Amino acid sequence: MANTPQAKKRIRRNERRAEINGARVSRIRTFVKKLETALAAGDKDAATTAIALVQPELARGVAKGVIHKNTAARKFSRLTKRLAALG
């Protein structure tokens, strides 16, 4: 258990940040899932609009530090490639 006031404050802060960051990651996953369902259905129009929403969400996740830059780039690249394959 934390003894110093700073350590106690750190625990409180970490709990708040974990909740906020968890919500951010969940939001990103939701957008990606919408795109993946559109891709699985073969709906190019829905997938095109969904990818336009996924890209800024991934970028925001990188900016906020909840996902790594290369992870976001890899996800976006793979999703874009799947969209192009619908052709």
C-alpha positions in Angstrom: 0.0 0.0 0.0 1.2 3.5 -0.8 2.5 5.5 2.2 3.4 8.9 0.8 0.8 11.5 -0.2 2.3 11.6 -3.7 2.0 7.8 -4.1 -1.6 7.9 -2.9 -2.3 10.7 -5.4 -0.6 8.7 -8.1 -2.9 5.7 -7.5 -6.0 7.9 -7.7 -4.7 9.5 -10.9 -3.8 6.1 -12.5 -7.3 4.8 -11.9 -8.9 7.9 -13.5 -6.5 7.7 -16.5 -7.1 3.9 -16.9 -10.8 4.5 -17.2 -10.4 7.3 -19.7 -7.9 5.4 -21.8 -10.0 2.3 -21.7 -12.9 4.3 -23.1 -10.7 5.7 -25.9 -9.5 2.2 -26.9 -13.1 0.9 -26.8 -14.2 3.7 -29.1 -11.5 2.9 -31.6 -12.4 -0.8 -31.5 -16.1 0.1 -32.2 -15.2 2.2 -35.2 -12.9 -0.6 -36.5 -15.6 -3.2 -35.9 -18.1 -1.2 -38.0 -15.7 -1.1 -40.8 -14.9 -4.8 -40.6 -18.6 -5.7 -40.7 -19.1 -3.5 -43.8 -16.1 -5.2 -45.4 -17.4 -8.7 -44.5 -20.8 -7.8 -46.0 -19.1 -6.6 -49.2 -20.7 -3.1 -48.9 -18.2 -0.8 -50.5 -20.2 2.4 -49.9 -20.6 1.7 -46.1 -16.9 0.6 -45.9 -15.8 3.8 -47.6 -17.6 6.0 -45.2 -16.5 3.9 -42.2 -12.8 4.1 -43.2 -13.1 7.9 -43.3 -14.2 7.7 -39.6 -11.7 5.0 -38.6 -8.6 6.9 -39.7 -9.0 10.0 -37.5 -10.0 7.8 -34.5 -6.7 5.8 -34.9 -4.8 9.0 -35.3 -6.4 10.4 -32.1 -5.5 7.3 -30.3 -1.9 7.7 -31.3 -1.9 11.4 -30.3 -3.4 10.6 -26.9 -0.9 7.7 -26.4 -3.3 4.9 -26.0 -2.1 2.9 -29.1 1.3 2.8 -30.6 1.9 4.7 -33.9 3.0 1.6 -35.8 0.0 -0.4 -34.5 -2.4 2.3 -35.9 -0.5 2.4 -39.2 -0.6 -1.4 -39.5 -4.4 -1.5 -38.7 -5.2 1.3 -41.2 -3.0 -0.3 -43.9 -4.6 -3.7 -43.6 -8.1 -2.2 -43.5 -7.4 -0.1 -46.6 -6.0 -3.1 -48.4 -9.2 -5.0 -47.6 -11.3 -2.1 -48.9 -9.3 -2.0 -52.1 -9.8 -5.7 -52.6 -13.6 -5.2 -52.7 -12.8 -3.3 -55.9 
